[in-house]
Amino acid sequence: MNSFKKPLLLSIKQIDSTDLRFNIFESDLTGYHFADSVILQNTGRVYRILYGFEILTANLEPDYRFPALCLSEKLPLVEILEIIVTVQRRKRELFPIETARIIHLACQSGMSDDDIVDQVFSLLHLKPDPALIADYRQMITLSKSMVRYLTDKHAPVKTWLNLVHRGLIGIPALDKFIQLNPTLSIFEEITTSLFEISKRESIRLDSLFESLHWNGIV
C-alpha cells in the first residue's frame, strides 16, 4: 500500500504550528524554498508537519499556498520515521542530536526498548545495544548553544557521547566556553583534561569549570 496520498496544495493556516513532535532535524540555514519537501499528516481539522518545519519560520502569509505530500493517518510511527529519515539523508547524514530526538520520540510514543532496538536502530545505523537508548535520550538535554556548536563543527558521535558519559551536560560555564568558538580539537582536549582532573582530585566538574572564570574571558 502506498504510504502517500495524492500531493496537495495547502495554505499555511491549515498547519497546526503547535504540534512539534516531529521537529527532529536541524533547520536548513538557507530557509524554505518552494521546491523543498514538506510532508504532512491529516489529524482531522488541520495538518501535522512531519518534515519541512522551515516553512513555519519563513514568515509566509497565512494564505500562502504550498505543495505538500500527505501521509496516511494510520501509518505506523516506524514507517513515518523511515520516510522522513530517507528524505533527510538525500540532503545529508543525520546529526547525533537528530538520532537522539528520533529515539526520544519513539520512547514517548510508547515503544518498548526491545522494539526500538529491533525496529528503529537499524534505520539509524546503530548497533543493537539497548544501553544506547538512555545515552541518546540524555543527549537531548544539551543546551541549544551546545547543539549549535557541535553541529556547526560536525562533531563525531563520540564527542556527543563523551559529554553524556562524563557528566558534562548542564554546566553553564561550558556554554560560556563555547562562546569563544574553539576548534573542536581544543574543545575535546580541554573537556578531557578537566574531566581527568575532576576524577583525580575528586572535584565536581561544574565547580572546576566555574573556577576557570570563562565569564571574564568572554
C-alpha positions in Angstrom: 0.0 0.0 0.0 1.3 3.4 -0.9 2.1 5.4 2.2 1.3 8.7 0.5 -2.0 10.2 -0.6 -2.1 12.5 -3.6 0.1 15.7 -3.4 -1.9 18.6 -2.0 -1.8 22.3 -2.3 -2.3 23.7 1.1 -2.1 27.1 2.9 -0.1 28.0 6.0 -3.2 28.4 8.1 -4.1 24.7 7.6 -1.0 23.7 9.5 -1.0 23.0 13.3 2.0 25.1 14.2 1.9 24.0 17.8 2.4 20.3 17.1 6.2 20.0 17.1 6.7 16.3 18.0 8.3 15.6 14.6 10.5 18.7 14.7 13.6 16.4 14.6 16.0 17.8 12.1 18.2 20.9 12.4 16.9 23.7 10.3 18.3 24.4 6.9 20.0 27.8 7.3 19.1 28.7 3.7 15.4 28.7 4.7 12.3 27.4 2.9 12.2 27.1 -0.8 9.0 26.3 -2.9 10.6 23.1 -4.2 11.5 21.8 -0.7 9.8 18.7 0.6 7.0 19.3 3.0 5.4 16.1 4.4 2.2 16.3 6.5 -0.3 14.1 8.1 -4.0 14.9 8.4 -5.1 15.0 12.0 -8.7 16.0 11.4 -9.3 19.7 11.1 -5.6 20.6 10.5 -2.4 19.1 9.3 0.6 18.0 11.4 4.1 18.6 10.0 6.2 15.5 9.8 9.0 17.0 7.7 9.8 20.5 6.4 9.5 22.7 9.5 11.4 25.5 7.8 8.0 26.6 6.3 6.9 27.7 9.7 9.8 30.1 10.1 9.7 31.6 6.6 7.5 34.5 7.6 4.9 33.5 5.0 1.4 34.9 4.9 -1.4 32.6 6.4 -3.0 32.3 2.9 0.3 31.4 1.2 -0.2 28.1 -0.7 2.5 25.4 -1.0 2.8 21.9 -2.3 2.9 19.1 0.2 2.8 15.3 0.4 0.4 13.8 2.9 0.9 10.5 4.7 -1.9 8.2 5.7 -3.3 8.9 9.1 -2.9 5.3 10.1 0.7 4.9 9.1 2.8 3.3 12.0 5.4 5.5 13.6 8.3 3.4 12.3 7.2 3.8 8.7 6.9 7.6 9.2 10.4 7.7 10.6 11.7 5.6 7.7 10.2 8.0 5.2 11.4 11.3 6.8 14.9 9.9 7.5 15.2 8.8 3.9 14.2 12.2 2.7 16.6 13.9 5.1 19.5 11.7 4.0 19.1 12.9 0.5 20.4 16.2 1.9 23.0 15.0 4.4 23.5 12.3 7.1 21.8 12.7 10.4 23.5 14.6 13.3 23.7 12.7 16.6 21.2 15.1 18.1 18.7 14.1 15.4 19.3 10.5 16.1 18.6 11.3 19.8 15.3 13.1 19.0 14.1 10.1 17.0 14.9 7.7 19.8 13.2 10.0 22.3 10.1 10.3 20.1 9.9 6.5 19.9 10.1 6.2 23.7 7.4 8.9 24.2 5.2 7.1 21.7 5.2 4.0 23.9 7.6 1.8 22.0 9.4 -0.7 24.2 13.2 -0.7 24.4 13.2 -4.1 22.6 11.1 -2.7 19.8 13.2 0.4 19.5 16.4 -1.7 19.2 14.8 -4.1 16.7 12.9 -1.6 14.5 14.5 1.9 14.9 18.2 1.2 15.5 18.7 -0.3 12.1 17.1 2.7 10.5 19.6 4.9 12.4 22.6 2.7 11.7 23.2 2.0 15.3 24.5 -1.2 16.8 21.7 -3.2 18.7 22.8 -2.1 22.2 19.8 -1.2 24.5 22.2 0.9 26.7 22.3 3.5 23.8 18.7 4.4 24.4 19.5 6.1 27.7 22.6 7.7 26.3 20.9 9.3 23.4 17.8 10.4 25.4 20.2 12.2 27.8 21.8 13.9 24.8 18.6 15.8 24.1 19.0 17.8 27.3 22.1 19.6 25.8 21.7 23.4 25.6 20.7 24.9 22.3 24.1 26.7 22.1 25.9 23.4 22.6 23.9 21.7 20.0 24.6 24.5 17.5 28.3 24.4 18.3 28.6 20.7 17.8 26.6 20.6 14.6 28.5 23.6 13.2 31.7 21.7 13.9 30.3 18.5 12.6 31.4 16.8 15.8 31.5 13.0 15.6 29.1 10.9 17.7 32.0 10.1 20.1 32.2 13.7 21.1 28.5 13.9 21.8 28.5 10.7 23.8 31.6 11.8 25.8 29.5 14.8 27.1 26.9 12.3 28.3 29.3 9.7 29.8 31.4 12.4 31.5 28.6 14.3 33.1 29.3 17.4 31.0 25.7 18.3 30.3 24.1 21.2 32.1 27.3 23.1 33.0 26.7 26.8 32.3 30.4 27.6 32.3 30.9 25.1 29.4 28.4 27.0 27.4 30.4 30.2 28.2 33.5 28.5 26.9 32.0 27.6 23.5 31.1 31.3 23.0 34.8 31.6 22.3 34.2 29.3 19.3 37.2 27.0 20.0 38.2 24.4 17.4 36.8 21.0 18.0 40.2 19.6 18.9 40.7 22.3 21.6 37.2 21.7 22.9 37.9 18.0 23.2 41.3 18.5 24.7 40.1 20.9 27.4 37.0 18.9 28.3 39.0 15.6 28.5 41.7 17.3 30.7 39.2 18.8 33.1 37.3 15.5 33.3 40.5 13.7 34.2 41.4 16.4 36.8 38.0 16.1 38.3 38.3 12.4 38.8 41.9 12.5 40.1 41.2 15.4 42.5 37.6 14.5 43.4 36.4 17.9 42.4 32.9 18.5 41.0 33.0 19.2 37.3 30.8 22.2 37.4 32.9 23.7 40.2 36.0 23.0 38.2 34.7 24.7 35.1 33.4 27.7 37.1 36.8 28.1 38.7 38.3 28.9 35.2 36.3 32.1 35.1 35.1 31.9 31.5 32.9 34.9 32.2 36.0 37.1 32.3 37.5 35.6 29.2 34.3 36.0 27.2 
